[in-house]
Amino acid sequence: MAVERLAAAFRRARGARRAALIAYLTAGYPSLAATAALVRELARAGVDIIELGLPFSDPLADGPTIQAASAQALKRGVTLERILRTVAEIRKTTDVPLVAMGYANPLYRRGLPAFCRQAVAAGFDGVIVPDLPPEEAGELIRAARPVKLATIFLAAPTSPPARLRRIAAASRGFVYVVSLTGVTGARRQLPREVVTQVRALRRLTRQPIAVGFGVSTPAQVRWLSGVADGVIVGSALVDAIRKRALPTSIGRWVRPFVEATRR
């Protein structure tokens, strides 16, 4: 089901003439129980795919908002093992696609083949490892393919054509277009050059293309929905969770983003 669950989410969105909305949560923030409740509420609100960030002490691709959430989760004793158990519980009540977004160090410590098997067994559909570029990801790809775990790689604004081809060839599930240089974090404006990035990738792959980093308003989602197959909202959502106590209030918060995906 893993790769197919992601493909089905993009097909449903395309059939409804909209982009898929992808939401990022830091697993274990503010708690693992809250994470499970938030996943269910976001799915009920219409979010198509959910990324679960695996907390790490040195998250090089993440800005202050997600760094703070990761630090709090780690302080409360969140581990990869506990996240996998939580995902298995989540899977009992929802089929929303789940993507693990984590860093190479904890995954190598567990062993990539073991991680891929256990991730799929728990209910993950894909994995993103920001500090593992496709040139160095052969072991991950070899471990993920047999268990049908999607390997999703990041295409940066600075990626030249030859590298875009490598990223496109290595990606399954979707290709993650980073809209700007720098780390994650809400931005008031996104660079217009992201349109050129997406068009360049369209010539290289039939995989869905999703844009993330900096997306923080429904207006930005509306604009990107006319460009990409998916739009990723991360830091803005994590910040909203910090300000709002109840998962139901997060459901209300995200609905304008869901509506903005319509073309």
Secondary structure, DSSP 8 states (H G I E B T S, - for coil): -HHHHHHHHHHHHHHTTB-EEEEEEETTSS-HHHHHHHHHHHHHHT--EEEEE---S--TT--HHHHHHHHHHHHTT--HHHHHHHHHHHTTT----EEEE--HHHHHHH-HHHHHHHHHHHT--EEE-TT--GGG-HHHHHHHTTTT-EEE-EE-TT--HHHHHHHHHH--S-EEEE-SSS-----S---TTHHHHHHHHHTT--S-EEEESS--SHHHHHHHHTT-SEEEE-HHHHHHHHH---HHHHHHHHHHHHHTTB-
